[in-house]
Amino acid sequence: MSSPHRHDRVAAASDVRLEGPLGTALEANRSGRLSHFIVDETSPAIAIFGPAHTAHNQEGDWYGEHAGKWLYAAAKAAARSQDAALIDNLHRVAGYLVSVQQADGYLGNYAPERRFMRPQPPKPVSWDGAPSVRTWDIWTHSYLILGLLEVHKHFPRPEYLQAACRIGDLCWHALTEGGIDITNLGNHHGMSATVLMDPAVELYIATGEERYLDLAKRVLEQADRNPMLALLARALSGADASEIATGKAYQLAWNLVGLAKLHKATGEAALAQAVDHLWHNIRDHHLTLGGGPWGGVAHRSREVFNPAGAFFPQAYVETCSILAWIQLNRELLAITGEAKYAEEIERTAYNDLLGAHAPNGEDWCYYSFPNGKRVHTTYWRCCKSSGAMALEELPAIAYAVSPDGAARINLYGPGRARLALTQAGGVELRQDTGYPFDGSIRITVTHEQSAQFAIDVRIPSWAANASIAINGAAIRSFAEAGTYVRLEREWKTGDEIVLDFPMQPTLHRRVHRNVQESRAPDGSPVRQEVLRYEYVGLTRGPLVYATGLVDGYKTEETVRLPSAPSGQWLEVLPMQPGEEGPGIRMKLEGRPELVFWPYYRVGGREDGAWRLTWLSLAPGTSSAEVPPLA
C-alpha cells in the first residue's frame, strides 16, 4: 500500500449527484427508510434507549445498532440532499441520545448487570465463542460513535462529538483499569466486539487525541492474544478468511476496515500486509459473481465464509457483509488509489447491493442468493439498516481528488460532481451515459478558469479494446484495462471526454467439487476427486445476468452449450424505452432458448421472485467460449 499519510480526498456530499439506477436507489433510500424508520425518540429503534427500558432490559440482541446506523446513513443523505425534515429528525434523535447518555459515558440499552463494563463469569466453550452473558453492547456503541461523528461532521454541534468521545473514554477504562478483555464481549470469538478498532481510529482522526489511537491498538492487541481469534497473526500467516475465528463474513470484513484505518493512522506495514492478504483471499475465493461475500453452506451459521474453493449456487449473501466489503474497498481505494478497489465497489453496488434493495426504499433482503428466491426481511433485521448505509457510501466514493491534485472518476453512471482543485478552482465533471447498460460515457468538463490539470478515468478490467477521445481526437495509447488513465492537459470549459467500453456477453465457469486426500503406506500422497458439478454464469460489462424460473417452474437446469462461437448463440436484445438493461437470449442445444436480464432486477425486484445466475453444465461440456478451470 502507498503511504498512509497521502490518500484521496472526497468531494463534499452536496457537490455529488448520482443518477441512473444508483441515483434512483439513493432517492428511494432517503424518502423511504431514512425518512420513516426513525423520526424521533418515540420510534421503536430509539425508544429502547429510554432509561425506563434500559434499566430492566435483559434481552441480549443487537437491536441497538439501528440507532448508530441510522444516524450515519441519514447524516450522509441529509448532507447531500439538504432535506430540512431529515435534518430536523437528525438533530432531534441525536439530541435525545445525548440526553440519555449516563454520567460514565454509557449509551447502550442494557440493564446494568449486562453492560460491557461489568466483569462476567468465564464464557463457556462454544462453536462461536459467545460471551457468558449474551451482549452486543460494544457493537452497539461502535455504531453509535460512528453515527454521532457523522452527524457532527455534516451538522456540527459540540455535544455530538463530546458524546462520542465519552463512549471512547468508557471503553478505554473498561479495557485497561477495568480489566476487561474485549474478546469476552462479543461472539465469533470476540470479532463482534473487536470492530471497535474502526470507531476508535475515527475518534482519533476527529480529535487528534492519542488515547483513541491507543484504544484501537489495545483492541488489536487483545484480539491477537486470543488464540481462537489471533486476528493479525493469522492474517499474516496466510490463513484463509474462513479460518479466522468462525469466518463470519460481516464481522471479519468490518475488522479489516479497522485494520486499514489503523494502518492509515500509523503507517504500520504489517497491518497493510494483513489487510492486503485477506482482501485478495476474499476477492478470489469468497465473492459471488455480483461481488457479495457469501458462504453458509452446511454451517451452523448462514453468514460465515466457506472454505476456499467451495462453490454452491444457493449459498447466502448477507446484506450486512456487502456493507462491510464496500467500506473495506473504500478505505483501500483512499489509501492506495488503485483502480481494482473502485471496480469491486462498482461491481458490488450494481449487482448484489441493488439486488437486495426494493424500489420502494423500505424493503431489503437479509439474504440474497445467486440462485434462489428473493425474500424481503422483517422490521428489526440488521440488514435493512446496513443496506441503507451501503447506498449512502456511494456518492463520496464516486469522485475524488488524488493526493497529487488530479480529479478522479471512480464509479461510472449518469450524474455529476464538483471538485475543488488547487490549479483550477472548482471543476465540474458531468457524466452523460446509459452505463451500466451501455459502455459509452461522455464526460463534460466545466471549470472556473482555464488551467492545466489532470483527470483520471478508470478502465474496467473487463473492457478489452476500450477507447478514449478528447473533443473527438482519439487517445491512441493508454494503460491496460484495470487501471486509471491520466488525461493531463489545459482544459477549457465544455471540453468532452468520450469513453467507450465494449460490452460483450461473457461466460464464467465455476465448479462444486470434493477431493478425497490421504497417504499410502509408503507415505506418498493419494488424491481422488469424488464429486464434481460444473456451472456456467453470464455477465455483460459490470452487470451479472440471471433468468427467472426456467420454463416457468424449474429452480435449476442442466444445459449443453453449443461448440460454435458464442456470438452465434448469445444475442443481446434491443433495449426498449425505459428498460433497465438489455436482455440476452441464449440459444441452447436440446431445449428452448433462455432469456437473461440484469440480476438486480429479475422478477421486478418483488418479494418472492426467483433469480437463477448459474446453470448446471452437462458433464463433458467443453465450449471454447467458457473459461477452463485451473
PLY file of the C-alpha trace (Angstrom):
ply
format ascii 1.0
element vertex 630
property float x
property float y
property float z
element edge 629
property int vertex1
property int vertex2
end_header
0.00 0.00 0.00
1.01 3.60 -0.50
1.95 5.99 2.28
-0.88 6.20 4.80
-0.40 9.94 5.01
-1.33 10.54 1.36
-4.81 9.50 0.41
-7.64 10.55 -1.88
-9.81 13.49 -0.87
-13.54 13.05 -1.42
-16.00 15.64 -2.69
-18.44 17.36 -0.36
-21.69 15.42 -0.06
-23.80 18.20 -1.54
-21.43 18.50 -4.54
-22.13 15.00 -5.90
-25.29 13.87 -7.61
-25.67 10.30 -8.82
-28.38 9.48 -11.34
-29.39 6.28 -13.11
-30.02 3.13 -11.04
-27.79 4.25 -8.17
-29.35 7.69 -8.03
-32.85 6.22 -8.07
-31.90 3.88 -5.21
-30.41 6.74 -3.21
-33.53 8.85 -3.58
-35.73 5.90 -2.56
-33.44 5.33 0.43
-33.76 8.96 1.56
-37.51 9.26 1.05
-38.16 5.72 2.26
-36.36 4.07 5.14
-34.29 7.03 6.27
-37.36 9.28 6.48
-39.69 6.77 8.13
-37.88 4.12 10.17
-36.63 6.64 12.75
-38.09 10.13 13.18
-37.82 10.93 16.90
-37.39 9.45 20.38
-40.68 7.54 20.14
-39.52 5.48 17.16
-39.10 1.88 18.39
-35.37 1.75 17.49
-34.75 4.84 19.66
-37.30 4.19 22.40
-35.23 1.17 23.51
-32.59 3.67 24.73
-35.04 5.24 27.15
-33.98 4.98 30.82
-37.10 3.05 31.83
-36.33 0.39 29.22
-32.58 0.12 29.72
-32.87 -0.20 33.48
-34.52 -3.61 33.11
-33.53 -4.84 29.63
-32.40 -8.45 29.93
-32.54 -9.21 26.21
-29.18 -9.76 24.59
-29.71 -8.95 20.95
-28.28 -6.34 18.63
-31.28 -4.09 18.06
-29.46 -1.05 19.47
-27.26 -0.97 16.35
-30.07 0.62 14.32
-29.63 3.97 16.08
-25.99 4.45 15.07
-26.54 3.04 11.59
-29.46 5.40 11.00
-27.50 8.42 12.28
-24.64 7.56 9.93
-26.73 6.98 6.81
-29.25 9.77 7.48
-26.46 12.31 8.07
-24.96 11.50 4.67
-28.37 11.60 2.98
-29.32 14.88 4.63
-25.98 16.47 3.73
-26.28 15.58 0.05
-29.99 16.44 -0.25
-30.33 19.26 2.31
-33.67 17.67 3.24
-34.90 20.01 6.01
-37.21 17.45 7.62
-34.47 14.83 7.72
-32.03 17.36 9.22
-34.58 18.18 11.93
-35.05 14.47 12.67
-31.29 14.01 12.91
-30.88 16.76 15.49
-33.87 15.57 17.48
-32.70 11.94 17.62
-29.02 12.77 18.22
-30.02 15.27 20.90
-32.21 12.72 22.63
-29.46 10.10 22.65
-27.02 12.62 24.11
-29.59 13.49 26.78
-29.90 9.88 27.99
-26.17 9.16 27.99
-25.16 8.26 31.53
-22.59 10.07 33.61
-19.90 7.47 32.94
-20.46 7.70 29.16
-22.62 4.59 28.77
-25.13 4.95 25.92
-26.29 1.39 25.36
-29.64 -0.23 26.03
-28.79 -2.99 28.51
-29.55 -3.30 32.20
-26.55 -2.52 34.46
-25.67 -6.17 35.12
-25.36 -6.88 31.36
-23.19 -3.92 30.40
-19.76 -4.28 28.87
-18.01 -2.68 31.85
-19.25 -5.44 34.22
-16.90 -8.44 34.56
-18.73 -11.69 33.75
-18.08 -15.36 34.53
-15.79 -17.21 32.10
-17.58 -17.88 28.87
-18.48 -21.49 28.13
-16.84 -23.38 25.29
-18.97 -22.94 22.20
-18.60 -23.02 18.43
-18.58 -19.22 18.18
-17.01 -18.22 21.49
-20.12 -16.36 22.61
-19.92 -14.41 25.91
-21.33 -15.98 29.06
-23.91 -13.18 29.10
-25.19 -12.58 25.60
-24.42 -9.00 24.62
-23.91 -6.77 21.61
-23.05 -3.80 23.79
-19.67 -2.88 22.28
-21.13 -3.47 18.82
-23.97 -1.04 19.51
-21.61 1.57 20.96
-19.30 1.23 17.95
-22.12 2.19 15.61
-23.20 4.99 17.95
-19.71 6.51 17.81
-19.67 6.34 14.02
-23.18 7.78 13.80
-22.55 10.67 16.20
-19.29 11.53 14.44
-21.00 11.52 11.04
-23.76 13.85 12.25
-21.13 16.14 13.80
-19.15 16.13 10.55
-22.05 17.45 8.48
-24.11 19.33 11.08
-21.61 20.12 13.85
-22.65 20.55 17.44
-20.08 20.08 20.21
-22.32 17.78 22.25
-22.33 15.17 19.48
-18.54 14.93 19.44
-18.39 15.00 23.23
-20.87 12.12 23.49
-18.84 10.03 21.06
-15.63 10.79 22.99
-17.24 9.82 26.30
-18.09 6.41 24.84
-14.49 6.02 23.72
-13.21 7.02 27.15
-15.51 4.48 28.82
-14.26 1.75 26.50
-10.64 2.65 27.29
-11.33 2.49 31.02
-13.05 -0.91 30.70
-10.20 -2.43 28.69
-7.46 -1.06 30.96
-8.28 -0.26 34.58
-11.47 -2.31 34.33
-9.52 -5.46 33.45
-11.93 -6.45 30.66
-10.71 -8.43 27.65
-12.62 -7.27 24.62
-12.79 -10.76 23.11
-15.06 -11.71 26.03
-17.54 -9.05 24.94
-18.57 -10.40 21.56
-19.40 -13.61 19.76
-17.43 -15.15 16.90
-14.51 -15.37 19.35
-14.70 -11.66 20.02
-14.96 -10.32 16.46
-18.30 -8.63 17.12
-16.54 -6.52 19.78
-13.10 -6.01 18.21
-14.86 -3.97 15.50
-14.31 -1.14 18.00
-11.00 -0.55 16.18
-12.83 1.33 13.44
-14.65 3.94 15.58
-11.61 4.27 17.87
-9.48 5.40 14.90
-12.29 7.70 13.78
-12.26 9.32 17.23
-8.51 9.84 16.85
-9.00 11.42 13.42
-11.78 13.70 14.71
-9.96 14.87 17.83
-6.24 14.24 17.36
-6.23 12.67 20.84
-3.65 9.87 21.06
-5.69 7.98 23.64
-8.15 6.92 20.96
-5.35 5.62 18.77
-4.11 3.75 21.85
-7.63 2.36 22.27
-7.56 0.91 18.74
-4.13 -0.59 19.38
-5.35 -2.07 22.67
-8.26 -3.74 20.91
-5.94 -5.23 18.30
-3.52 -6.42 20.98
-6.29 -8.28 22.79
-7.71 -9.63 19.52
-4.33 -11.04 18.57
-3.72 -12.52 22.02
-6.85 -14.69 21.88
-5.75 -17.98 20.26
-9.22 -18.61 18.85
-9.07 -15.28 17.00
-5.41 -14.23 16.62
-6.61 -11.72 14.04
-3.36 -10.15 12.88
-1.19 -13.23 13.33
-3.47 -15.46 11.28
-3.86 -12.91 8.54
-0.07 -12.51 8.32
0.39 -16.28 8.23
-1.73 -16.50 5.07
-4.85 -18.00 6.61
-7.99 -18.22 4.54
-10.78 -15.89 5.62
-12.87 -18.90 6.63
-10.15 -19.92 9.11
-10.10 -16.73 11.19
-12.34 -17.21 14.25
-15.60 -18.57 12.80
-15.05 -16.92 9.42
-18.07 -14.64 9.98
-18.05 -12.50 6.84
-19.61 -9.28 8.19
-17.58 -9.12 11.40
-14.30 -10.09 9.73
-14.68 -7.52 6.95
-15.52 -4.79 9.48
-12.43 -5.74 11.50
-10.41 -5.36 8.30
-11.84 -1.86 7.89
-10.46 -1.12 11.35
-7.06 -2.55 10.46
-6.95 -0.47 7.27
-7.78 2.71 9.19
-5.19 1.86 11.84
-2.62 1.46 9.07
-3.69 4.81 7.63
-3.15 6.44 11.02
0.14 4.74 11.95
1.82 3.60 8.74
2.47 0.19 10.29
3.38 -2.11 7.39
2.18 -5.34 8.99
-1.38 -4.00 9.11
-1.31 -3.25 5.39
0.12 -6.69 4.66
-2.60 -8.42 6.67
-5.41 -6.47 5.03
-3.95 -6.95 1.56
-3.73 -10.72 2.01
-7.30 -11.08 3.20
-8.65 -8.68 0.58
-7.17 -10.84 -2.18
-8.33 -14.00 -0.44
-11.92 -12.75 -0.18
-11.99 -11.39 -3.72
-10.54 -14.54 -5.25
-12.42 -17.17 -3.22
-15.35 -15.72 -1.30
-17.40 -13.43 -3.54
-20.35 -14.11 -5.77
-20.24 -13.10 -9.40
-22.12 -9.99 -8.23
-19.46 -9.03 -5.70
-21.17 -10.03 -2.44
-19.33 -12.01 0.28
-21.01 -15.39 0.51
-20.96 -18.72 2.34
-23.04 -20.51 4.93
-23.23 -23.87 3.19
-23.53 -26.73 5.72
-22.51 -24.42 8.58
-24.17 -23.62 11.87
-24.29 -20.03 10.68
-25.62 -18.87 7.31
-23.21 -15.92 7.47
-19.73 -17.46 7.58
-17.32 -17.94 4.72
-17.00 -21.42 3.25
-13.54 -22.93 2.78
-11.70 -21.56 -0.22
-12.74 -23.44 -3.34
-16.21 -24.38 -2.09
-18.94 -23.39 -4.53
-22.69 -23.69 -4.22
-25.19 -21.60 -6.26
-27.64 -21.45 -3.34
-25.12 -20.01 -0.85
-26.05 -16.98 1.26
-25.07 -13.34 0.77
-25.85 -11.29 3.89
-26.53 -7.64 3.02
-24.58 -6.57 6.13
-21.47 -8.20 4.68
-21.98 -6.22 1.46
-21.79 -3.03 3.54
-18.54 -4.07 5.20
-17.00 -5.17 1.88
-17.83 -1.82 0.25
-16.37 0.03 3.25
-13.18 -2.04 3.14
-12.71 -1.24 -0.54
-13.50 2.42 0.22
-10.61 2.54 2.68
-8.16 0.75 0.40
-9.12 2.95 -2.54
-8.47 6.09 -0.48
-5.13 4.75 0.80
-3.74 3.35 -2.45
-5.64 4.97 -5.30
-5.67 1.60 -7.08
-8.46 1.02 -9.60
-9.19 -2.55 -8.50
-10.87 -1.32 -5.32
-13.17 1.04 -7.22
-14.05 -1.76 -9.61
-15.02 -4.05 -6.73
-17.25 -1.33 -5.25
-18.93 -0.77 -8.60
-19.45 -4.49 -9.20
-20.99 -4.98 -5.76
-23.14 -1.84 -5.97
-24.71 -2.59 -9.34
-25.35 -6.25 -8.61
-25.66 -7.64 -5.10
-26.42 -4.32 -3.35
-29.13 -3.19 -5.79
-30.24 -6.81 -5.98
-31.05 -6.79 -2.25
-32.85 -3.42 -2.36
-36.53 -2.93 -3.16
-37.61 0.04 -5.32
-39.83 1.38 -2.51
-36.73 2.29 -0.48
-38.13 0.48 2.55
-37.62 -3.22 1.94
-34.40 -5.19 1.81
-33.37 -8.81 1.56
-31.50 -10.08 4.59
-30.05 -12.83 2.40
-29.66 -12.89 -1.35
-28.77 -15.94 -3.38
-27.17 -16.26 -6.81
-29.77 -18.99 -7.34
-32.78 -18.60 -5.10
-35.93 -16.79 -4.11
-35.98 -13.15 -3.17
-37.22 -12.72 0.42
-37.79 -9.27 1.94
-36.82 -9.33 5.59
-38.71 -8.29 8.71
-38.87 -4.99 10.65
-35.98 -5.34 13.10
-33.44 -7.10 10.93
-29.95 -5.61 10.80
-29.57 -5.76 7.03
-32.19 -3.10 6.38
-30.04 -0.52 8.15
-26.81 -1.90 6.67
-28.17 -1.68 3.14
-29.21 1.94 3.75
-25.67 2.70 4.97
-24.06 0.99 1.98
-26.06 3.05 -0.51
-25.10 6.28 1.25
-21.39 5.41 0.94
-21.53 5.61 -2.86
-21.70 9.37 -3.61
-18.49 10.11 -1.68
-16.73 7.24 -3.44
-17.82 8.06 -6.99
-15.50 11.06 -7.42
-12.33 12.11 -5.60
-9.20 14.24 -5.77
-5.95 12.27 -5.81
-3.06 13.17 -3.47
-1.28 14.93 -6.35
-4.33 17.01 -7.25
-5.95 15.09 -10.12
-9.72 14.85 -10.47
-10.59 11.16 -10.34
-13.69 9.32 -11.53
-14.09 6.08 -9.58
-17.63 4.97 -10.40
-19.43 5.27 -13.70
-23.06 6.20 -14.23
-25.02 9.34 -15.10
-24.54 12.26 -12.74
-22.10 14.99 -11.86
-19.67 16.21 -9.22
-17.99 19.48 -8.35
-14.40 19.11 -7.14
-12.04 21.71 -5.70
-8.66 21.57 -7.47
-5.73 23.73 -6.48
-4.80 24.52 -10.09
-8.27 25.29 -11.44
-10.60 26.15 -8.57
-13.98 24.49 -8.82
-14.22 21.86 -11.56
-17.46 20.12 -12.52
-17.42 16.73 -14.21
-20.69 15.54 -15.69
-21.28 12.02 -16.97
-23.93 11.56 -19.69
-24.28 7.85 -20.22
-26.52 4.82 -20.20
-23.98 2.98 -18.01
-24.13 0.30 -16.60
-26.29 -0.83 -19.54
-24.23 0.90 -22.23
-20.47 1.38 -22.37
-20.43 4.83 -23.99
-19.69 7.61 -21.46
-19.48 11.32 -22.30
-17.75 13.42 -19.61
-18.14 17.20 -19.90
-15.66 19.43 -18.09
-16.73 22.80 -16.68
-14.46 24.96 -14.54
-13.88 28.48 -13.32
-10.66 29.23 -15.21
-8.59 27.63 -17.94
-5.79 25.68 -16.35
-3.64 22.62 -16.80
-4.68 19.77 -14.58
-5.23 16.03 -14.73
-8.36 13.90 -14.86
-8.01 10.21 -14.03
-10.51 7.88 -15.72
-10.79 4.20 -14.84
-10.63 1.47 -17.47
-12.55 -1.57 -16.12
-10.70 -4.88 -16.24
-13.45 -6.37 -18.41
-13.22 -3.56 -21.00
-10.95 -5.04 -23.66
-10.43 -2.74 -26.65
-11.62 0.34 -24.73
-11.21 3.69 -26.45
-10.80 7.29 -25.24
-11.28 10.51 -27.18
-10.98 14.16 -26.14
-13.03 16.60 -28.22
-13.23 13.95 -30.93
-9.49 13.22 -31.07
-8.64 9.64 -30.16
-6.05 8.87 -27.49
-4.04 6.21 -29.27
-2.23 4.56 -26.39
-3.01 4.27 -22.72
-2.61 1.98 -19.76
-4.04 -1.51 -19.70
-7.54 -2.40 -18.53
-7.97 -2.45 -14.77
-6.06 0.79 -14.18
-6.59 4.55 -14.27
-5.62 6.57 -17.32
-4.35 10.07 -16.58
-5.50 12.75 -19.02
-3.44 15.87 -18.38
-3.77 18.98 -20.49
-5.01 22.56 -20.41
-8.73 22.06 -20.05
-11.34 24.53 -21.23
-14.98 24.71 -20.20
-17.01 22.49 -22.49
-14.22 20.04 -23.25
-15.52 16.49 -23.63
-14.00 13.13 -22.87
-15.71 10.18 -24.55
-15.03 6.71 -23.20
-16.20 3.60 -24.98
-16.13 0.30 -23.15
-17.31 -2.56 -25.40
-19.82 -4.72 -23.53
-19.85 -8.27 -24.81
-21.62 -11.15 -23.04
-19.01 -13.09 -21.09
-19.34 -16.63 -19.77
-17.91 -17.73 -16.40
-17.33 -21.26 -15.18
-17.33 -22.49 -11.56
-17.10 -25.95 -10.02
-18.51 -27.61 -6.92
-16.06 -30.43 -6.17
-14.65 -32.59 -3.43
-11.23 -34.22 -3.42
-10.50 -37.07 -1.03
-6.93 -36.91 0.28
-4.87 -39.43 2.21
-1.49 -41.13 2.21
-0.45 -44.57 1.03
1.54 -46.90 3.34
4.76 -45.63 1.77
3.82 -42.05 2.62
3.03 -40.94 -0.92
0.03 -38.64 -1.31
-3.24 -40.05 -2.66
-5.80 -37.65 -4.10
-9.05 -38.58 -5.81
-11.84 -36.30 -6.98
-15.05 -37.90 -5.73
-17.58 -35.17 -6.57
-17.75 -32.63 -9.39
-20.53 -30.36 -10.68
-19.75 -27.54 -13.09
-21.77 -24.36 -13.64
-21.87 -21.51 -16.13
-22.81 -17.87 -15.44
-23.16 -14.78 -17.61
-22.07 -11.13 -17.33
-22.12 -8.12 -19.63
-19.97 -5.16 -18.66
-20.29 -4.62 -14.89
-23.63 -6.45 -14.68
-24.35 -10.03 -13.73
-27.24 -11.61 -15.61
-29.82 -14.12 -14.40
-33.03 -15.73 -15.52
-36.20 -16.45 -13.60
-37.64 -19.90 -13.04
-36.69 -21.99 -16.07
-39.74 -22.81 -18.19
-41.77 -21.02 -15.55
-41.30 -23.62 -12.81
-37.76 -25.12 -12.62
-35.35 -23.92 -9.93
-32.37 -25.39 -11.82
-31.45 -26.60 -15.26
-28.62 -28.57 -16.85
-27.51 -27.25 -20.22
-25.20 -28.29 -23.01
-23.51 -25.28 -24.59
-23.02 -25.15 -28.36
-19.48 -25.58 -29.63
-19.90 -22.66 -32.04
-18.59 -19.16 -31.14
-20.85 -17.52 -28.57
-21.77 -14.74 -30.97
-23.87 -17.33 -32.80
-25.89 -18.39 -29.75
-25.77 -15.42 -27.33
-27.77 -12.47 -28.63
-28.02 -9.06 -26.93
-31.62 -7.95 -27.41
-32.57 -4.38 -28.31
-33.23 -2.31 -25.20
-36.75 -0.95 -25.06
-37.51 2.65 -23.96
-37.37 2.89 -20.16
-35.90 -0.59 -19.84
-33.03 -1.05 -17.39
-30.57 -3.05 -19.42
-31.00 -5.25 -22.48
-31.87 -8.91 -22.26
-29.53 -11.62 -23.52
-31.01 -14.56 -25.43
-29.18 -17.88 -25.04
-29.85 -20.46 -27.77
-29.05 -23.92 -26.50
-28.92 -27.48 -27.77
-31.85 -29.72 -26.91
-34.10 -27.16 -25.23
-35.91 -23.86 -25.89
-33.89 -20.67 -25.66
-33.46 -18.84 -22.34
-33.53 -15.07 -21.81
-31.37 -13.44 -19.14
-31.75 -9.98 -17.58
-29.62 -7.92 -15.17
-29.61 -9.89 -11.92
-30.64 -7.00 -9.71
-33.97 -6.50 -11.47
-35.03 -10.05 -12.39
-38.61 -10.60 -11.27
-39.29 -6.88 -10.92
-37.40 -6.78 -7.59
-40.55 -8.12 -5.96
-40.71 -10.25 -2.83
-40.85 -13.93 -3.81
-39.25 -13.52 -7.24
-36.76 -16.19 -8.31
-33.32 -15.47 -9.77
-31.03 -18.07 -11.30
-27.48 -16.90 -12.05
-25.82 -20.29 -12.53
-26.86 -23.11 -14.85
-25.50 -26.60 -14.34
-23.26 -27.73 -17.19
-23.76 -31.13 -18.71
-20.81 -33.43 -17.95
-18.16 -33.14 -20.61
-19.11 -29.61 -21.72
-16.05 -28.00 -23.31
-17.19 -24.91 -25.21
-14.24 -22.77 -26.25
-16.23 -19.77 -25.02
-16.32 -20.97 -21.40
-13.08 -20.33 -19.48
-11.42 -23.61 -18.50
-10.92 -24.40 -14.83
-7.39 -24.47 -13.45
0 1
1 2
2 3
3 4
4 5
5 6
6 7
7 8
8 9
9 10
10 11
11 12
12 13
13 14
14 15
15 16
16 17
17 18
18 19
19 20
20 21
21 22
22 23
23 24
24 25
25 26
26 27
27 28
28 29
29 30
30 31
31 32
32 33
33 34
34 35
35 36
36 37
37 38
38 39
39 40
40 41
41 42
42 43
43 44
44 45
45 46
46 47
47 48
48 49
49 50
50 51
51 52
52 53
53 54
54 55
55 56
56 57
57 58
58 59
59 60
60 61
61 62
62 63
63 64
64 65
65 66
66 67
67 68
68 69
69 70
70 71
71 72
72 73
73 74
74 75
75 76
76 77
77 78
78 79
79 80
80 81
81 82
82 83
83 84
84 85
85 86
86 87
87 88
88 89
89 90
90 91
91 92
92 93
93 94
94 95
95 96
96 97
97 98
98 99
99 100
100 101
101 102
102 103
103 104
104 105
105 106
106 107
107 108
108 109
109 110
110 111
111 112
112 113
113 114
114 115
115 116
116 117
117 118
118 119
119 120
120 121
121 122
122 123
123 124
124 125
125 126
126 127
127 128
128 129
129 130
130 131
131 132
132 133
133 134
134 135
135 136
136 137
137 138
138 139
139 140
140 141
141 142
142 143
143 144
144 145
145 146
146 147
147 148
148 149
149 150
150 151
151 152
152 153
153 154
154 155
155 156
156 157
157 158
158 159
159 160
160 161
161 162
162 163
163 164
164 165
165 166
166 167
167 168
168 169
169 170
170 171
171 172
172 173
173 174
174 175
175 176
176 177
177 178
178 179
179 180
180 181
181 182
182 183
183 184
184 185
185 186
186 187
187 188
188 189
189 190
190 191
191 192
192 193
193 194
194 195
195 196
196 197
197 198
198 199
199 200
200 201
201 202
202 203
203 204
204 205
205 206
206 207
207 208
208 209
209 210
210 211
211 212
212 213
213 214
214 215
215 216
216 217
217 218
218 219
219 220
220 221
221 222
222 223
223 224
224 225
225 226
226 227
227 228
228 229
229 230
230 231
231 232
232 233
233 234
234 235
235 236
236 237
237 238
238 239
239 240
240 241
241 242
242 243
243 244
244 245
245 246
246 247
247 248
248 249
249 250
250 251
251 252
252 253
253 254
254 255
255 256
256 257
257 258
258 259
259 260
260 261
261 262
262 263
263 264
264 265
265 266
266 267
267 268
268 269
269 270
270 271
271 272
272 273
273 274
274 275
275 276
276 277
277 278
278 279
279 280
280 281
281 282
282 283
283 284
284 285
285 286
286 287
287 288
288 289
289 290
290 291
291 292
292 293
293 294
294 295
295 296
296 297
297 298
298 299
299 300
300 301
301 302
302 303
303 304
304 305
305 306
306 307
307 308
308 309
309 310
310 311
311 312
312 313
313 314
314 315
315 316
316 317
317 318
318 319
319 320
320 321
321 322
322 323
323 324
324 325
325 326
326 327
327 328
328 329
329 330
330 331
331 332
332 333
333 334
334 335
335 336
336 337
337 338
338 339
339 340
340 341
341 342
342 343
343 344
344 345
345 346
346 347
347 348
348 349
349 350
350 351
351 352
352 353
353 354
354 355
355 356
356 357
357 358
358 359
359 360
360 361
361 362
362 363
363 364
364 365
365 366
366 367
367 368
368 369
369 370
370 371
371 372
372 373
373 374
374 375
375 376
376 377
377 378
378 379
379 380
380 381
381 382
382 383
383 384
384 385
385 386
386 387
387 388
388 389
389 390
390 391
391 392
392 393
393 394
394 395
395 396
396 397
397 398
398 399
399 400
400 401
401 402
402 403
403 404
404 405
405 406
406 407
407 408
408 409
409 410
410 411
411 412
412 413
413 414
414 415
415 416
416 417
417 418
418 419
419 420
420 421
421 422
422 423
423 424
424 425
425 426
426 427
427 428
428 429
429 430
430 431
431 432
432 433
433 434
434 435
435 436
436 437
437 438
438 439
439 440
440 441
441 442
442 443
443 444
444 445
445 446
446 447
447 448
448 449
449 450
450 451
451 452
452 453
453 454
454 455
455 456
456 457
457 458
458 459
459 460
460 461
461 462
462 463
463 464
464 465
465 466
466 467
467 468
468 469
469 470
470 471
471 472
472 473
473 474
474 475
475 476
476 477
477 478
478 479
479 480
480 481
481 482
482 483
483 484
484 485
485 486
486 487
487 488
488 489
489 490
490 491
491 492
492 493
493 494
494 495
495 496
496 497
497 498
498 499
499 500
500 501
501 502
502 503
503 504
504 505
505 506
506 507
507 508
508 509
509 510
510 511
511 512
512 513
513 514
514 515
515 516
516 517
517 518
518 519
519 520
520 521
521 522
522 523
523 524
524 525
525 526
526 527
527 528
528 529
529 530
530 531
531 532
532 533
533 534
534 535
535 536
536 537
537 538
538 539
539 540
540 541
541 542
542 543
543 544
544 545
545 546
546 547
547 548
548 549
549 550
550 551
551 552
552 553
553 554
554 555
555 556
556 557
557 558
558 559
559 560
560 561
561 562
562 563
563 564
564 565
565 566
566 567
567 568
568 569
569 570
570 571
571 572
572 573
573 574
574 575
575 576
576 577
577 578
578 579
579 580
580 581
581 582
582 583
583 584
584 585
585 586
586 587
587 588
588 589
589 590
590 591
591 592
592 593
593 594
594 595
595 596
596 597
597 598
598 599
599 600
600 601
601 602
602 603
603 604
604 605
605 606
606 607
607 608
608 609
609 610
610 611
611 612
612 613
613 614
614 615
615 616
616 617
617 618
618 619
619 620
620 621
621 622
622 623
623 624
624 625
625 626
626 627
627 628
628 629
